Amino acid sequence: MQINVDGRAVFATTGGAHFDPARPAVIFLHGAGFDRTAWRLQTRFFAHHGRSVLAVDFPAHGWSDGPALASIAALADWTAKLIEAAGLKQAALVGHSMGALVALDTAARYSDKVRALGLCGIATEMPVHPEMLESAKANTLKVQELMTFWGMGNALHKGGMISPGLWLRRESLAVLAGNKPDVISIDLVACNAYKDAPARAAAVNCPTVLVLGDGDLMTPAGKAKPLAAAIAGSKTVVVANCGHFMMVERPDETLEALKTYV
């Protein structure tokens, strides 16, 4: 499905069902350097259980037109415009990593447009290792290797995926390698620079669940505690034996955590 935002084409998948803006909608937002395919193991359930689904590619990611947006705030502004462009009054936002920061910022600043939040792999701050920033700026392969190695839980480095035939490490490297020049760098710089999460969390007034991995090295579960405390009535689910990519590492547990909230 294609949507136009600010005159540029945005690509989204709908979970295998017709997108009906009259139904409660869930918009899925991916992390730095990735695309809509990160959510394929959750979107189908929602699309066939009373929700309309959009798993989107951020600008310059996947099949969406560019340019890439350089800050979390700019991506949140874009997300608010996406909700309108899709013909929706409001939507639940489910974000991962960078996408979780975007979802949080959108919910705080555009509260009338967001009915619920699912924040996966989020932390109060997301500092990026200088080695990763340097590699991303130079467009070398090292940043892709580090993102994959640190992001994936130890249990899945050598297989063991619930989806038959899926090797998470190789798939992640393939998605990262498909990025246009400078996109990963722009994403990581935006995450590294974002310091507004605590203030934004305090302004959130919709049902919220935080889904965290107990073995997440990129956004350790403990680093999300201040956000959980600041969001009134929020729930935290820590997924066992899981790294940063909970929606593909532990898809069933992630779905179970999300489905009663969004």
C-alpha positions in Angstrom: 0.0 0.0 0.0 1.3 3.5 -0.9 0.5 6.7 1.0 1.6 10.2 0.2 3.1 12.2 3.0 4.5 15.7 2.2 4.2 14.9 -1.4 6.4 11.8 -1.2 5.5 8.2 -1.5 5.4 6.1 1.7 5.2 2.3 1.5 3.3 0.2 4.0 2.1 -3.3 4.4 -1.3 -4.1 5.8 -0.9 -7.6 7.4 -2.5 -9.4 4.5 -5.9 -7.7 4.9 -7.6 -4.6 3.3 -6.8 -1.4 5.1 -10.1 0.1 6.4 -9.6 3.5 8.1 -13.0 2.9 9.9 -11.5 0.2 12.0 -9.1 0.8 15.0 -5.7 1.2 13.4 -2.2 0.1 14.5 0.8 1.6 12.9 4.2 -0.2 13.3 7.4 1.8 13.3 10.8 0.1 12.7 14.2 0.7 14.2 17.3 2.3 12.8 18.5 0.9 9.5 15.6 -1.5 9.2 12.2 -1.5 7.5 8.6 -2.7 7.7 9.5 -6.3 7.4 10.6 -6.4 11.0 6.9 -6.6 12.0 5.7 -9.3 9.7 5.2 -11.8 12.5 2.8 -9.5 14.4 1.0 -7.5 11.7 -1.0 -10.5 10.4 -2.6 -11.2 13.7 -3.8 -7.7 14.2 -5.0 -7.4 10.7 -7.2 -10.5 11.1 -8.4 -9.6 14.6 -10.3 -6.4 14.3 -7.6 -3.9 13.5 -6.4 -2.1 10.4 -2.6 -2.3 10.1 0.1 -0.2 8.6 3.7 -1.4 9.0 5.5 1.5 7.3 8.9 2.3 5.9 10.3 5.5 7.2 11.4 8.0 4.6 14.4 6.7 2.6 14.0 3.2 4.2 12.7 0.2 2.4 10.5 1.3 -0.5 9.7 4.7 0.8 10.9 7.9 -0.9 13.6 10.0 0.8 15.2 12.0 2.1 15.9 10.4 5.5 14.8 12.6 8.4 17.5 13.7 10.8 15.9 13.7 14.2 13.4 11.8 16.4 11.3 15.0 16.6 11.1 15.2 12.8 10.2 11.6 12.5 7.4 12.2 15.1 6.1 15.1 13.1 6.1 12.9 10.0 4.2 10.1 11.9 1.5 12.6 12.9 1.2 13.5 9.2 1.1 9.9 8.2 -1.9 9.3 10.5 -3.8 12.0 8.8 -2.7 10.9 5.3 -4.0 7.4 6.0 -7.4 8.9 6.7 -7.3 8.2 10.4 -8.3 10.4 13.4 -6.0 8.4 15.7 -4.0 5.2 15.8 -2.1 3.0 18.2 1.6 3.2 17.6 4.0 0.2 18.1 7.6 1.1 17.7 10.9 -0.7 18.0 14.2 1.0 19.2 14.4 4.2 17.1 10.7 3.6 16.2 9.8 3.4 19.9 11.4 6.8 20.5 9.4 8.2 17.6 6.2 6.6 18.9 6.8 8.0 22.4 7.5 11.5 21.0 4.5 11.4 18.8 2.2 10.3 21.6 3.5 13.1 23.9 3.2 15.9 21.4 0.2 14.8 19.3 -1.8 13.1 22.1 -5.1 13.5 20.2 -3.8 11.3 17.4 -2.5 8.4 19.5 -4.8 6.0 21.4 -2.2 3.5 22.7 1.5 2.8 22.7 3.6 -0.3 22.4 7.3 0.5 23.1 9.7 -2.3 22.2 13.4 -2.2 22.9 13.3 1.3 24.3 15.5 3.1 26.9 15.7 6.5 28.5 18.6 7.3 26.3 20.1 5.4 23.3 23.8 6.3 23.2 25.6 4.8 20.1 29.1 3.5 20.4 31.6 5.9 18.6 32.9 3.0 16.5 29.4 2.4 15.2 28.9 6.1 14.5 32.3 6.3 12.6 31.6 3.3 10.5 28.1 4.5 9.7 29.4 7.9 8.6 32.0 6.2 6.4 29.4 3.8 5.0 31.5 0.7 5.9 30.2 -2.7 6.7 31.4 -2.7 10.3 28.4 -0.9 11.7 26.1 -3.4 10.1 28.0 -6.3 11.7 28.1 -4.5 15.1 24.3 -3.7 15.0 23.6 -7.4 14.2 26.0 -8.9 16.8 25.1 -6.6 19.7 21.4 -6.5 18.8 20.7 -10.2 18.7 20.3 -12.3 21.8 23.0 -14.9 22.3 20.4 -17.8 22.0 19.8 -17.0 18.3 23.3 -16.3 16.9 23.5 -19.9 15.6 19.9 -20.6 14.7 16.9 -21.6 16.8 14.3 -19.3 15.2 10.7 -20.2 15.6 10.1 -19.4 11.9 11.3 -22.4 9.8 14.3 -21.6 7.6 14.8 -18.1 9.1 18.4 -17.2 10.1 18.1 -14.0 11.9 21.7 -12.8 11.7 21.9 -13.2 8.0 18.5 -11.7 7.4 19.4 -8.7 9.5 22.7 -8.1 7.6 20.8 -8.3 4.3 18.2 -5.7 5.4 21.0 -3.4 6.7 23.0 -3.8 3.5 20.1 -2.7 1.4 20.1 0.8 2.9 20.9 3.8 0.8 24.2 5.6 1.6 24.1 7.7 4.9 20.7 6.4 6.0 22.1 4.2 8.9 24.3 7.1 9.9 21.4 9.6 10.0 19.3 7.1 12.1 22.1 6.4 14.6 23.0 10.1 15.0 19.3 10.8 15.7 19.1 8.1 18.4 22.4 9.2 19.9 21.2 12.8 20.1 17.7 12.3 21.5 17.5 13.3 25.2 13.8 14.1 25.5 12.4 10.7 26.3 11.9 11.4 30.1 10.0 14.6 29.5 7.9 13.0 26.7 7.1 10.0 28.9 5.7 12.2 31.6 3.3 13.7 29.0 1.9 10.4 27.7 -1.7 9.8 28.7 -2.7 6.7 26.7 -2.5 3.0 27.6 1.2 1.9 27.2 3.1 -1.3 27.3 6.9 -1.6 27.3 8.3 -4.8 25.8 11.9 -5.4 26.7 14.4 -8.2 26.3 16.2 -9.6 29.3 19.4 -10.0 27.3 19.2 -6.8 25.3 22.7 -5.2 25.0 21.7 -2.2 23.0 18.8 -1.0 25.2 19.1 -3.0 28.5 15.8 -3.5 30.2 16.9 -1.7 33.3 17.4 1.5 31.3 13.7 1.7 30.6 12.6 1.9 34.2 12.5 5.7 34.4 10.2 5.8 31.3 7.9 3.1 32.8 7.7 5.1 36.0 6.9 8.3 34.2 4.1 6.9 32.1 1.0 6.7 34.3 -0.5 3.2 34.3 2.1 1.7 32.0 2.9 -2.0 32.0 6.4 -3.5 31.5 6.9 -7.0 30.0 10.4 -8.4 30.1 10.8 -11.2 27.6 13.1 -14.1 28.6 16.1 -15.3 26.6 15.7 -12.3 24.3 18.0 -9.6 22.9 17.1 -6.3 21.2 15.0 -7.7 18.3 12.1 -9.2 20.4 9.6 -9.0 17.6 11.5 -11.5 15.5 13.5 -13.3 18.2 10.5 -14.0 20.4 7.5 -13.2 18.2 4.8 -15.0 20.2 5.8 -13.5 23.5 6.0 -10.0 21.9 2.5 -10.4 20.3 1.1 -11.6 23.6 2.4 -8.5 25.3 1.1 -6.1 22.7 -2.3 -7.5 21.8 -4.2 -6.5 24.9 -3.0 -2.9 24.6 -3.1 -2.0 21.0 
